[in-house]
Amino acid sequence: MTDYTVAAVDEAISLLLLVAQAPGLGVTELAIKSGNTKARTFRLLYTLEQRGLLHRDGIVPTYHLGHKALYLGVAAQEQVGLVRIARSHLRDIGGVCNENVQLRVRDGLESVCVARWESTHAVRVHGEVGNRRPLYAGASSKILLAYAPAAVQEAVLNQPLQHFTNHTITDSSQLAQQIKEISTVGYSTSFGEMSTDAVAIAAPIRDASGNVIAALGISGPASRITTENLQTYITLVVQRARDLSLGMGYSGTH
């Protein structure tokens, strides 16, 4: 099969994504991470900077996303079907429970927040669009892991599992059992796995083929999401995730 990839464009895009994931790095660090020479990395960075996709800052220059990257992000949110369809659902769910509502997708062995509705409570779980987490910690991440291909599950289970709190699952056997249970019941919970006082509930979002493409989650402090009202939140998330799936063309037969 003919490869029509333009190497320089591919390298520039890879560098742009690298800065998005690790802002504040200099030329040397970016060259090492990208596998390019320092001179070539500088030329690629300079080109991206001239187009407004990157911004160079500081006496010892470091790089961050530029204003044109913001434009692309906003445009992508408007054009990507999942985020566009999800936005009204997140707002409606937030209006019902007034807790943070988020949409996460899988990227390799991590989950990424692609859309979010923020609670108006002064005390809430903080986060932002673009936030990345490992697939083994947090309700939404575990949903994506539970429905991921076997190769992805195996890769996660075979890697060292880092502690974020005393409640983070770091035993592979325990994690394997939990993701099996999640795929059976159709939802996931997290009690202080990423942040000690946070509770989260998540459910899968499916596309027209029935494949899980995202996770819909609610998170809030343990003082408000308690054992007494947990089932109410579970019911809300599962039903709204199903509604969003139907909006994505899911037939409801899986």
N, C-alpha and C positions, 0 to 999 in steps of 0.2 A: 504494500500500500504506500502511495506517495505521501511523503511528509511535507506539508506546506508551511510548517512552523518557521517563523522568522526568528532566528536565534536572539538577536538583539532585543526584539520586542518581548520575547519570552523572558529574558533576563531582567528587563526593566520592570515588567509586571511582577515578577518574583520579588524584586527588590522593594517595590511599592507595598506589596503584601507583607513583607518582612518588617518594614517601618510601621505599618498599621498594627502589627502584633507586638512589636518591641520598640516603641517610640523613645527618642532620646539617645540613640546610639550614634557614634561617630563613624567616619569613613572606614577606619581600621576594623572596628567590630563588625560593621556591615559587610566588609570584604570577606572576613573570616566566615561569617555565617552564610554568605551567599556562594562562597567558593570561587569568587572572581578575584582578579588581581586588584590591588588598591587603586591603580591608575584607571582601570576599566570601571570599577565601582564608582569612582569619583565622576567619570564622564556620564555614566547612567544617572547618578544622583543629580548632576548639574542639569541634564536634559529634563528630568522630571520636575526639578525646581523651576526651570524656565517656563514650563507649561502650567505651573501653579498647583501641581499635584503634591509637591513636597515643599516644606519650609525649612530653611537652614537658620539656626539660631545659636548665639553664644560666641564668646571669644575663641574657645575651642569648639568648632562647629559640630552641632548635633542636628539630627533630622526628625521632623514631625510631619504629619499629613498637612497639606496646604488647603487653601480655600476651594480649589477645584475638586479636591477629593470629597469635601463636604457636599458640593453640588452633586457629585456622582452618587453619594450615599442617599441623599434626599430623593434623587431621581429613581434610584433603584427601589427604594421603599414604595414609591408610587407605581412602579412598573412590575415588580415581582408579585405574582398573583397571591402567594401565601400571605405575605405581609399586608398587602392591600386588603384582602378579604378579612384577615384577622383583626385589623385595627378596630373595627366597630365592635367585634366580639370582646376584645380586651376592655374596651371602654364600658360595655354593658356589664361585664362581670365585675369590674371595679366599682361600678355604681351600685351593685347588689351587696358586695362584701366590704368595700373600701379597704382592701388589702392589695399589696402589689400583685400584679398579674403579668406574666411574661410568656413569651414564645421562644423556645430554644430549638436549634437544629444541630445535627451532628456534623462535625468537621474532623475527620480522622478519629483520634482517640479522645477528643474533647467535645464539649457542647458549647455553642455560642448563642448568646441572647441576640435575637434579630428584631424583636419588638417588645414594647413594655408599656404598662400603664402604672402610674405611681400613686400610691395611697396618699390621702391628704392628712393622715395621722402624723402628729409630731414624732412619735416613736414608730419607726417602721424599719423594714429590712432594706438596706441600701444596695443599689446595683445600677447598672447602666447597659444600654445597648452596646454590643461588642464584647461584653464580659465573657471570658472563657473559663470553663471548668473541666476537670477530668470527668470521664464518663461514670466513675464509680462513686461519686459523692454528690448528694443532692437529689431531690425527687425527680426533677425534669431530666437530669443527666442519666439517672438509672432507668427511666423509661426508654430513652434512646438506646441505652446499652441492652436492655432486655429484648428489644425488637431489632437489634443490629445483626448483621450476618455473623455466622459462627466464627469466622476468622477474626472479626473485630472483638468479639467476646473473648476469644482465646488470647488475643494480644493484650487485652486489659487484665485478664486474670493472671497472666504470666509476668506482668510487670510489677515492680515494687509499688505498693499502695501507700501513699503518703498520708500521715495524720494531719488533719486540719483542726480537729477538735478531739476530745476524748470519745466522741460518738461516731467519728468517721470509721467506716468499715475498712479494715486493713487486712482482714483474713480472706484469702481467695475462696476458700470453701464456703464461708459464710456468704460472701458476695454472690457466688454462683447459685447458691440456694435461694437467695433473695430475688435475683433477677428471674429465676424460674417461677417463683411465686407471683412476681409482678406481671409476667406474661400470661399467667393464669387468671388473675383477678382483674387485670386491665387498668390498674392505677398504681401509683407509687407514693410513699410518704417519706419524709425526712425529718428527724427530730435532732436538730443541732449538729448535723454532719458537716456543714460548711461554716456555720456561725453558731456559737453555743446556744443562744437564746431564740434561734429561728426555727419555725416549723413550716414545712412546705408539703403541698399535695400536687401531683401532676398526673396527666392522662395523655394517651397518644392521639395524634392527629394523623389521619390516613388520607391518601390520595385516591383517585378514581380506580386505581388497580388494587387498592386495599393495603398498599405498603405504608408503613409508618414513616412519615416525612418530618415530623416535628413533635414537640411536647408542649402542652399547655399547662402552666403551673400557677398556683397561688402561694404566696409566702407572707408570713407575718410573725410577730413576736409570740412566744409561748404564752404570754399573759393574755392574749386574745384568741389564739387558736389552741383550744384545750381539748382534753379527752371528752369533755361533755358536748362540744359542738363540732368535733372533728368529722363525724359522719355527714353533717350538713355540708361541709366544705367538699368532702369527697364526692357527694352526690352532685353538687354544683359543677365541679371541675369535669367529672366524667360526662355529664349531660352536655355541657358547653363544648367540650372537645369533640363530642359526637356531632353537634350542630355545625361546628367549624369544618369537620371532615365532610359532612354532607355538602357544605359550600364549596369544597374542593372537588366534588364529583363522586365522592364515596357513596356506594349503593347501600351500605349498611348490612351487607351479607356476611362479613367476616366477624 
